[in-house]
Amino acid sequence: MAEVLRGFLSPVEVAELRAQAEDPTRDGWRAGRQHTGYDILPLRPVMSASSPLVARALAQIGTPFEDYWDVYFIRYLDGAHIPPHTDEAQHGKRHRRINAVLTQAARGGELFIDGRPVELAVGDAVLFHPDSEIHEVTKVGGPRLLFSVGAWIG
């Protein structure tokens, strides 16, 4: 079952991550798997498992199977959404993920997990099993930005 982690990121961490994500020289954004208007930016090339934020997230998620973990920024542009879905498990393991809010959409952008709304403020995070919990995000008005760490665990 999904768990809300209040204040997972401090205001300073939120500001630092926002600045990184919004850096106009930052390259590598690509369309998300659902192709519904959101983008992802892989951060693993610049953040190791020992970086403080990733290590904190992995401590909540659990020990990754072998080296199967990831870290991203997820950016929703105006009108983006994610329809109800689950993500396929990989490597024969369970998938766990933490999504932390860096910027709230001006309108919309509500997260639902297994049909229940999940209320998150900036700095809060949700820990869930995307391979077994149906999750969706309603259409956003204005940008929405997340910091996301996931791993496949035993």
C-alpha angles and dihedrals in degrees: 000000000000117000125202115221106202114211093004088154123042119229089255092052091048091052093047093049092046090052091052093048094045095046103127091213091057111116133193106063112149137176116278120246094257092056091217100129104285125114134208131209115200110225101181092099089062103027122058127199087258095057106113097244095045092044090051091050094047090050087060095041099045135243111319119239105253105318098325107133135110141195128203148163110233115204123192115198124203109299096015120136141159119231121223109286147130125233119238114254114239136205090021089285139111119264120226125181141183118207115189122193116238098165128015119218115248088235134009121355093130115166119221123188117189088348095304122114115243112208113210130174124201107290094025121113138198123221113203148145105254091186093063107018116077107231135182142167121215121232112289129225106207126357126319122190131194138183108218133190123179138174141180109236136186 
